[in-house]
Amino acid sequence: LDNCEHVIESARMLVAELLRQVDGLVILTTSRRRLGLPEERVHRLAPLAVTFSMGSGSPAAEVFADRVARTVSDPPAMVSDPDTVAQICRHLAGIPLALELAAPRVHLLGLTELQRQLESGRAPDADHDRALEATVQWSLDLLGMDARELFDEMCIFPAAFDIRALDAVTQVESPYGAFGELVDASLVNVRVDEGRQTYQILEPIRQVGLQNVSEEIVEAYLIWVDDVTASIEASWIEGRPAVAVERLVRVLDDVQQAWLLLENRNRHDECELLARRVALPLTIRPDVALVSTILASEATTGNGLMAHASLAWGAGRPHDALADVDRLLEIVPAADPLVPLAYWGSTPACSFAGDAERMIRQGTLGFRHSAASPAARAYFAG
């Protein structure tokens, strides 16, 4: 029995009656929702596996190639570029429906242009967008109002998130029942990694709900990211750099998205505070996209200049780091807590720049200013 979710009550009654009347009967059903029978055993199907290079051997790429072969006159030429095929499958998250909808576009666009459009966040065409949205909406329409609202809220997360993150953002009064509905409907994937359970909405599905995310949810999300990055910085100050880096790795996509959300709202001071909090852990575990975003921005506050100095130092550019420190010391008051951090933090850059005299001077000034800020020395001691 296929696609039972849209006639779930009738399917449940039919299966129950068949099982009652026929001994030893085994029934295979496909559905986005459980039938809810005692005899039911659920086998959850994940998206098709995707191989990021030499992707022609992956299940997702094989399905994509098969669908392309039905519309392209020279399919062998298409599969001669397995890396591009793999990238297309990755952007479509291995979702069979998305692969089916995208494959005919190869005939019009070619592989490279299709991949470029997906990379830029565009759907191959309006029909693709509407078909995928209609399929997701169909699944949502089978759920309760709280589940539909929660789905829209969860789409704010660009990557995996845990239950505490969800609690911080949701405005649904009793979210856990609604959350269970979304998991049962296969709209949310559950992952367990080293004992930590996380959840994720695949990107093509997420794009459907993202357009419905309210400004209230965006603000709640930004507050959550602010709290998380504050805890990352606190771990570093407490001399636990490994913990700080581990926490940052988990939320890199969220930090990047929060930066863009703040930037689009002209909240530049908050952007620069965010950058300062993650800059030092980024020197240990660099993320090219995030580092590039921060360094491409113009630093106008002490927080921004501290972030730029830290990242320049981490990139092996001590002279640029010292220039940022000099600008910081020019624009912030002497009593600002950043002053001792700037002095202390610039001493290694002085050493690598070959300026021993300045290194001693910066260290001495840092020590003096730290008398009013005991946490300052610990900040860089990590």
Secondary structure, 3 states (H helix, E strand, C coil): CCCHHHHHHHHHHHHHHHHHHCCCCCCCCCCCCCCCCCCCCCCCCCCCCCCCCCHHHCHHHHHHHHHHHCCCCCHHHHHCCHHHHHHHHHHCCCCHHHHHHHCCHHHHHCHHHHHHHHHCCCCCCHHHHHHHHHHHHHHHHCCCHHHHHHHHHHCCCCCCECHHHHHHHCCCCCHHHHHHHHHHCCCCEEEEECCEEEEECCHHHHHHHHCCCCHHHHHHHHHHHHHHHHHHHHHHHCCCHHHHHHHHHHCHHHHHHHHHHHHHCCCHHHHHHHHHHHHHHHHHCCCHHHHHHHHHCCCCCHHHHHHHHHHHHHCCCHHHHHHHHHHHHHHCCCCCCHHHHHHHHHHHHHHHCCCHHHHHHHHHHHHHHHCCCCHHHHHHHC
